[in-house]
Structure formats: C-alpha cells, structure tokens
Amino acid sequence: MSRFWSDIVHKLTPYVPGEQPKVSNLIKLNTNENPYGPSPKVLDALKAEANDSLRLYPDPNADLLKGAIARYYSVSQKQVFVGNGSDEVLAHAFQGLLKHAEPLLYPDITYSFYPVYCGLYNVPFETVPLTDAFDINVDDYLVTNGQKANGGIIFPNPNAPTGKLLALSSIETLLKVNTDTVVVIDEAYIDFGGESAIALVDQYPNLLVVQTFSKSRSLAGLRIGFAVGHPDLIEGLERVKNSFNSYPLDRFAINGGVAALADEAYFQQTCNAIIETRESLVRELTALGFDVLPSAANFVFARHKESKADAIASKLREEAIIVRHFKQERVQDFLRITIGTNDECDALVKALTDILKD
C-alpha cells in the first residue's frame, strides 16, 4: 500500500500467472507451454533479424505479420489485429469493445484474467455458471433477466481451465441471437482439437476471434497474439493500441511469426504429437482412478476419486513435477496438467502411481 497510488490501484486484484520456478531438472506441467521447440524456420528467421536493423523501430503496423495471418486464414488484412501476446489483444478488446453500461457475460469457471480486466477497465460483468458437467450452455447466454445480453460475451474455446470444447454450431447459434453487441471467442487452444470461429467472421460483424502463437506455435517467449474480425472492430482495437503503445511487436516477433505460419508441416506434426500424448495420458490417469474432463486443449483437467488435489500436487512437487491447482470452490478438487513430451508424461504417471499407493 502506498499513499501515492491512484485510487484504482487499491481496488485491483492482479492476475497470478503460472509459476515459473528457476529450478533445474524440473518437469514443468503447469503453464500449458508447448513441449516442443519452435519450427527451425522460426529460429532461422530470428538469427537473420539479429543485425544492425535492431537500432530501428519495428513496423508499428506489423504489416508483414498481418499479411501472413490474413493469407493463412483467408481473410483481408483489414480484418487482422496483432499485439504483444493474446493477453494484450484481450486487454484492448475489454477497453475498446466491451466497456458498456450493461454487464459483460462470461463463465464462472474460465480464464482468470477476465475479472482482472473488468477491474482494471471498470467493466460491469456477470458470471454465467457452467453446467454440472462443466460445459458452457449457450442457452444461458441468449437471455439474461428477460433481455438479450447487451454488454458483450466472452469465453475461451476450448474453455480454460476445463479444456472442454464448444461446437462451432453452438457458437453460431449464439451469434444469430446476440447481434447487438460484441462476442469475443478466445481461442488460445483451438489448434489442439477444435474448429476455429474465424470461419464465421465474414457472416457476423460483431464476432471477434482472438488467438495466440504461444501454444500451438511454440512461441510463448516471443509474445505474439492476434485477433480476426470485422474491419470496424479491428479499427477500434487499433485506436486503443495506438493510444497505448504504437510498437507492441518487435522485429523478432514479426519475422518469427511469419516464419511459424510458413511451416505448416511442423505445426501439424507437433499438434498431432500433443493430441496423441494427451489421449494416452487420459487413459493412464483414468486407470489410476482420476475422472478426466474431455479435453480439446494441450492440457487435461482431472480429479482423483479418493485423494485431494492439493495433496497430490504437493507430493508431485517433491518429485520435481509441478502441475496447476486452482483453489476456486467448484474446481478445487481438480488438477490442470499440461501435456508434455511422452517421457515427461510417463514420469508423471510413474510418480502418481507411487503417490497414490501411499
């Protein structure tokens, strides 16, 4: 606390990121990072960019990267926005598109940055409970207090931390009814088993789809996020961005992102490897007595039928394996486990086998 803080600082409850321990020989399955390195083409692009041009500012519009994203998703460049990780893109969306008098709607169990942004930007909100099976029920978003949702809707798909996927047809049902305000679909994990809502942006001018290069493109360290939507939505994001930071992406991020999109074979190879390992891990966890929610992400959400999640997480830490445990009431019995390499997941299963014997 400080008397020099602005009033808003006293009211903020900051986001707590996943732990990043500085420990060697650690199996780190807590922050949903990709276990495989980036494409060799990305590394070549980064090496090529390490030259005298670093004395110059990067392109404030990142047109090279926007053009590559537009071509990849078959949209126009005017429909693409880029930022310093999807968190920054989401922040600009909260500030520029979701700050209205009516409440913003999002799930009660979801990405924990959403309430942080609501606090930071003074966005009124209401949470919508997931079903007992931890699904997003679209019908719950069609009407609130007898009226349509007028303050906007946002949720991840697949949802985090549950990993459960909402079908594209259900998203379209939502869009057909909710035509008067923005719907943001946060697709950080879509490449691990879902169908992107980018396919709908030309039909629905109120739809904004946000993605990241951190997960499926193995570039968490470069901080590249983007959004695709109607040019009017994108212009709103650009106005906020250029009132905040005109240069959110550096030269490495711009060129690294372009190179990542150019290596489709590597992208498909690593995504498929993670999906295969995920399905194998689900079978192993089920055999150990875990209930595992169906996941379309690069993590699983699991609870043991007899043992407490916090106790399991503590014992795993003693074995130099870290997973994520959330203390929120509805999910306090669950562990979120990132999909690592086959060897890392084998080590996890072995450790769990030993822990559960005790």
Order of alpha helices (4+ residues) and beta strands (2+ residues): alpha-beta-alpha-alpha-beta-alpha-beta-alpha-beta-alpha-beta-alpha-beta-beta-beta-alpha-alpha-alpha-beta-beta-alpha-beta-beta-alpha
